[in-house]
């Protein structure tokens, strides 16, 4: 798959999200995604991944606000768009696969009605044209008897079929940016592999820019060109996926990778790695390294400004520990 080196499809600079005056769940997120590229956001629940994606779509809940230097989609700043213009992009040029299809699909309407509405609204297609395309896309994503499925309701489909419907619905208008929020959550491993393979095939065919949110490092290793590791609302490490996995530099990234079981790796009967503690609550004015209370290598200076380190081209992380640190050198 070729990845374009020209202007990115999505360019986010210094995104911050606030919940009233109580909390700031995202603090300074920046990332770029080019045509044909998959960028994975990875981290524990509560680190700010999903709310960052919702902010791109301007789908934040009431009382939640966003600010940034810019959120550019093909050089158009989404922060400056009125809601009417944003609604024209949403579902058309920018589409999203939500985390839980059973709560994202309307239980009161058939699959065909919900899918057809996308094309009718954005492309002014007739109902027949929209249903024909919906059936074609359902077949493309591996749904058997697509014409029959169009007349069914979400509760009549299995979890795997509902996820395929969500993917097909997101592709109705041939988007240029697809945001997939944990698209394989709660699916068994066989269906998960099918869904991931399907997303790769569609991306290769259409040159999609894909932002994938996940907590599964196996998915990251399989899908990503570039990965951003989020913790406590910040990207604590980012870079091309292969060098980052080969030489993780932030203690949190190392901790995540240590939690992944490797067949044939480690000592027989040895416990898996774990990261003690939980993600902190982020009140306004939070300073220092958010991981310091869970890090075995924390020092008093971790409560102050955190420097950015660069162990290689395009690979950066936030930590006082210099590139190449080991347990013996700390």
C-alpha positions as CSV (number, residue, x, y, z in Angstrom):
1,X,0.0,0.0,0.0
2,X,1.4,3.4,-0.9
3,X,1.1,6.2,1.5
4,X,0.9,9.8,0.1
5,X,3.6,12.2,1.2
6,X,1.7,15.3,0.1
7,X,-0.6,17.3,2.4
8,X,-2.3,15.1,5.1
9,X,-5.9,14.3,4.9
10,X,-6.2,15.1,8.6
11,X,-3.9,17.3,10.6
12,X,-4.6,17.9,14.3
13,X,-2.4,20.4,16.2
14,X,-2.5,20.8,20.0
15,X,-6.1,19.6,20.6
16,X,-7.4,20.2,24.1
17,X,-10.8,19.0,25.4
18,X,-12.4,20.3,28.6
19,X,-15.5,19.1,30.6
20,X,-16.7,22.4,32.0
21,X,-14.3,23.5,34.7
22,X,-13.9,20.1,36.2
23,X,-11.6,18.1,33.9
24,X,-9.4,18.2,30.8
25,X,-9.4,14.7,29.3
26,X,-7.3,15.6,26.3
27,X,-4.2,17.8,26.6
28,X,-2.4,18.8,23.5
29,X,-2.9,16.0,21.1
30,X,-1.3,16.3,17.6
31,X,-1.3,13.9,14.7
32,X,-1.3,13.7,10.9
33,X,-2.8,11.1,8.7
34,X,-2.2,10.9,4.9
35,X,-4.1,9.2,2.1
36,X,-3.7,5.4,2.3
37,X,-2.3,5.6,5.8
38,X,-3.5,3.9,9.0
39,X,-2.8,5.8,12.2
40,X,-3.6,3.9,15.5
41,X,-4.4,5.6,18.8
42,X,-3.7,3.1,21.5
43,X,-4.0,3.2,25.3
44,X,-6.1,2.1,28.3
45,X,-9.7,3.1,28.7
46,X,-10.0,6.6,30.0
47,X,-6.9,7.9,28.2
48,X,-8.8,10.2,25.8
49,X,-8.9,8.2,22.6
50,X,-12.6,8.1,21.8
51,X,-13.3,11.7,22.9
52,X,-10.5,12.9,20.6
53,X,-12.2,11.1,17.6
54,X,-15.6,12.6,18.5
55,X,-14.0,16.0,18.6
56,X,-12.9,15.7,15.0
57,X,-16.6,14.9,14.1
58,X,-17.8,17.7,16.4
59,X,-20.0,15.2,18.2
60,X,-19.0,16.1,21.8
61,X,-21.6,16.0,24.5
62,X,-23.1,19.2,25.8
63,X,-20.8,20.9,28.2
64,X,-17.7,19.4,26.6
65,X,-15.6,21.9,24.6
66,X,-12.7,21.6,22.2
67,X,-9.8,23.9,21.3
68,X,-6.8,23.5,19.1
69,X,-4.3,25.4,16.9
70,X,-6.2,23.7,14.1
71,X,-8.1,20.6,13.0
72,X,-7.5,20.5,9.2
73,X,-9.3,18.2,6.8
74,X,-7.7,18.8,3.4
75,X,-6.4,22.1,4.7
76,X,-9.9,23.2,5.7
77,X,-10.1,24.0,9.4
78,X,-13.0,22.1,11.0
79,X,-12.9,24.4,14.0
80,X,-14.1,27.3,11.9
81,X,-16.9,25.5,10.1
82,X,-20.5,26.3,11.1
83,X,-22.5,23.2,12.2
84,X,-24.4,23.2,8.9
85,X,-21.2,22.8,6.9
86,X,-19.9,20.2,9.3
87,X,-23.1,18.2,8.9
88,X,-22.4,18.1,5.2
89,X,-19.0,16.6,5.7
90,X,-20.1,14.2,8.5
91,X,-21.1,10.9,7.0
92,X,-20.0,12.1,3.5
93,X,-16.3,12.9,3.3
94,X,-15.6,12.0,6.9
95,X,-17.2,8.8,8.3
96,X,-17.0,7.0,11.6
97,X,-17.5,3.4,12.7
98,X,-18.7,3.7,16.3
99,X,-17.6,1.4,19.1
100,X,-20.9,-0.4,19.8
101,X,-23.1,-0.9,16.8
102,X,-26.1,-2.0,18.9
103,X,-26.3,1.4,20.4
104,X,-25.3,3.3,17.3
105,X,-27.9,1.7,15.0
106,X,-31.5,2.9,15.6
107,X,-33.6,0.0,16.8
108,X,-36.8,1.5,15.4
109,X,-35.7,1.5,11.7
110,X,-34.6,-1.2,9.3
111,X,-31.0,-1.6,8.2
112,X,-32.0,-0.6,4.7
113,X,-33.7,2.6,5.8
114,X,-30.8,3.7,7.9
115,X,-28.2,3.0,5.2
116,X,-30.3,4.6,2.4
117,X,-30.7,7.8,4.4
118,X,-27.0,8.5,4.2
119,X,-26.9,8.5,0.4
120,X,-30.3,10.2,0.1
121,X,-29.2,13.1,2.3
122,X,-25.6,13.6,1.0
123,X,-25.9,12.6,-2.7
124,X,-29.6,13.2,-3.3
125,X,-30.0,9.7,-4.5
126,X,-33.5,8.1,-5.0
127,X,-34.5,5.5,-2.4
128,X,-34.1,2.7,-5.1
129,X,-30.6,3.9,-5.9
130,X,-29.7,4.1,-2.3
131,X,-31.0,0.6,-1.4
132,X,-29.2,-0.9,-4.4
133,X,-25.9,0.6,-3.3
134,X,-26.6,-0.5,0.3
135,X,-27.2,-4.1,-0.9
136,X,-24.0,-4.0,-2.9
137,X,-21.9,-2.7,0.0
138,X,-23.4,-5.3,2.4
139,X,-22.4,-8.0,0.0
140,X,-19.0,-6.4,-0.3
141,X,-18.4,-6.6,3.5
142,X,-19.4,-10.2,3.6
143,X,-23.1,-10.1,4.7
144,X,-25.0,-13.0,3.2
145,X,-28.5,-12.4,1.6
146,X,-28.0,-8.6,1.6
147,X,-31.4,-7.9,0.1
148,X,-33.1,-9.7,3.0
149,X,-30.9,-8.0,5.6
150,X,-32.1,-4.6,4.4
151,X,-35.5,-5.4,5.7
152,X,-34.3,-6.5,9.1
153,X,-33.9,-4.6,12.3
154,X,-30.6,-4.3,14.2
155,X,-31.7,-6.7,17.0
156,X,-32.2,-9.4,14.4
157,X,-28.5,-9.4,13.5
158,X,-25.5,-10.9,15.3
159,X,-22.8,-8.7,16.7
160,X,-20.5,-9.5,13.7
161,X,-23.2,-8.7,11.2
162,X,-24.1,-5.4,12.9
163,X,-20.4,-4.4,12.8
164,X,-20.3,-5.2,9.1
165,X,-23.5,-3.1,8.6
166,X,-21.7,-0.2,10.4
167,X,-18.7,-0.5,8.1
168,X,-21.0,-0.6,5.0
169,X,-22.9,2.4,6.2
170,X,-19.7,4.4,6.7
171,X,-18.7,3.6,3.1
172,X,-22.0,4.7,1.5
173,X,-20.6,8.0,0.3
174,X,-17.0,6.9,-0.4
175,X,-15.4,8.9,2.4
176,X,-11.8,10.1,2.3
177,X,-11.3,9.8,6.1
178,X,-12.6,6.9,8.1
179,X,-12.5,6.9,11.9
180,X,-12.9,3.4,13.4
181,X,-13.5,3.4,17.2
182,X,-12.5,-0.1,18.4
183,X,-14.3,-1.7,15.5
184,X,-13.6,-5.3,16.8
185,X,-14.7,-4.8,20.4
186,X,-16.6,-7.8,21.8
187,X,-16.2,-9.9,18.7
188,X,-14.7,-13.3,18.7
189,X,-11.2,-13.7,17.3
190,X,-12.4,-15.2,14.0
191,X,-14.8,-12.4,13.3
192,X,-12.2,-9.9,14.5
193,X,-9.7,-11.1,11.9
194,X,-12.3,-10.9,9.2
195,X,-13.2,-7.4,10.1
196,X,-9.6,-6.2,10.1
197,X,-8.9,-7.9,6.8
198,X,-12.0,-6.3,5.3
199,X,-10.8,-2.8,6.5
200,X,-7.4,-3.4,5.0
201,X,-8.9,-4.4,1.7
202,X,-11.2,-1.5,1.5
203,X,-8.4,0.9,2.4
204,X,-6.2,-0.5,-0.4
205,X,-9.0,-0.2,-2.9
206,X,-10.0,3.3,-2.0
207,X,-6.9,4.9,-0.6
208,X,-8.7,5.8,2.7
209,X,-7.0,7.7,5.5
210,X,-7.9,5.5,8.5
211,X,-7.8,6.6,12.1
212,X,-8.2,3.5,14.3
213,X,-8.8,3.6,18.0
214,X,-7.9,0.4,19.9
215,X,-6.4,-0.9,23.1
216,X,-5.2,-4.1,21.3
217,X,-1.5,-3.9,20.4
218,X,-2.0,-7.0,18.2
219,X,-4.4,-4.9,16.0
220,X,-1.8,-2.1,16.0
221,X,1.0,-4.3,14.8
222,X,-1.2,-5.7,12.0
223,X,-2.9,-2.5,10.8
224,X,-0.9,0.6,11.6
225,X,1.7,2.6,9.6
226,X,2.0,5.0,12.5
227,X,1.0,4.7,16.2
228,X,0.3,7.2,18.9
229,X,0.3,5.9,22.5
230,X,-2.1,7.9,24.7
231,X,-2.0,8.2,28.4
232,X,-3.9,10.6,30.7
233,X,-5.0,12.7,27.7
234,X,-1.6,13.1,26.1
235,X,0.3,11.3,23.4
236,X,3.3,10.0,25.4
237,X,4.9,8.2,22.5
238,X,4.5,8.3,18.7
239,X,6.2,7.1,15.6
240,X,6.3,4.5,12.8
241,X,4.9,1.3,14.1
242,X,7.9,-1.0,13.5
243,X,10.6,1.0,15.1
244,X,8.4,2.0,18.0
245,X,7.5,-1.6,18.7
246,X,11.1,-2.7,18.3
247,X,12.4,-0.1,20.7
248,X,9.7,1.4,22.9
249,X,11.0,4.3,24.9
250,X,8.3,5.5,27.3
251,X,7.8,3.4,30.4
252,X,4.0,3.2,29.7
253,X,4.6,1.9,26.2
254,X,7.0,-0.7,27.6
255,X,4.5,-1.6,30.2
256,X,1.7,-2.1,27.6
257,X,4.0,-4.4,25.5
258,X,5.0,-6.4,28.6
259,X,1.3,-7.2,29.1
260,X,1.0,-8.9,25.7
261,X,1.4,-12.7,25.8
262,X,3.9,-13.9,23.3
263,X,3.7,-17.6,22.3
264,X,6.9,-19.3,23.2
265,X,8.3,-16.2,24.9
266,X,9.2,-15.8,28.6
267,X,9.6,-18.5,31.2
268,X,7.0,-21.2,31.5
269,X,4.5,-20.4,34.2
270,X,5.8,-16.8,34.7
271,X,3.0,-14.2,35.2
272,X,2.1,-11.7,32.5
273,X,3.3,-8.2,32.9
274,X,1.0,-5.7,34.5
275,X,0.8,-2.0,35.2
276,X,-0.3,-1.3,38.8
277,X,-2.8,1.5,39.5
278,X,-5.3,3.3,37.3
279,X,-5.4,6.3,34.9
280,X,-5.5,9.5,37.0
281,X,-8.4,12.0,36.9
282,X,-7.3,15.1,35.0
283,X,-8.4,18.3,36.7
284,X,-7.7,21.6,35.1
285,X,-4.1,22.7,35.7
286,X,-2.7,19.1,35.9
287,X,1.0,19.3,35.5
288,X,3.9,16.9,35.1
289,X,4.0,13.4,33.8
290,X,0.6,11.7,34.2
291,X,2.2,8.3,34.5
292,X,4.5,9.2,37.4
293,X,2.2,7.6,40.1
294,X,2.3,4.3,38.3
295,X,5.9,4.3,37.1
296,X,8.6,2.4,38.9
297,X,11.2,4.9,37.6
298,X,9.5,8.0,38.7
299,X,11.5,10.8,40.4
300,X,10.6,14.2,42.0
301,X,11.4,16.0,38.7
302,X,8.6,14.0,37.0
303,X,6.2,16.5,38.6
304,X,7.6,19.3,36.6
305,X,7.8,20.0,32.9
306,X,8.3,16.8,30.8
307,X,10.8,17.0,28.0
308,X,10.3,15.6,24.5
309,X,12.9,13.0,23.5
310,X,13.6,11.8,20.0
311,X,15.3,8.4,19.7
312,X,14.9,8.3,15.9
313,X,13.4,10.0,12.8
314,X,9.7,10.5,13.4
315,X,9.8,8.7,16.8
316,X,9.2,10.9,19.9
317,X,8.2,10.4,23.5
318,X,7.5,12.5,26.6
319,X,9.8,11.5,29.5
320,X,12.8,12.6,31.5
321,X,14.6,9.3,30.6
322,X,17.0,9.7,27.7
323,X,16.8,7.4,24.6
324,X,18.3,4.0,25.2
325,X,17.6,3.9,28.9
326,X,17.5,0.6,30.7
327,X,16.6,-0.5,34.2
328,X,20.3,-0.6,35.0
329,X,21.0,2.9,33.9
330,X,18.1,4.6,35.8
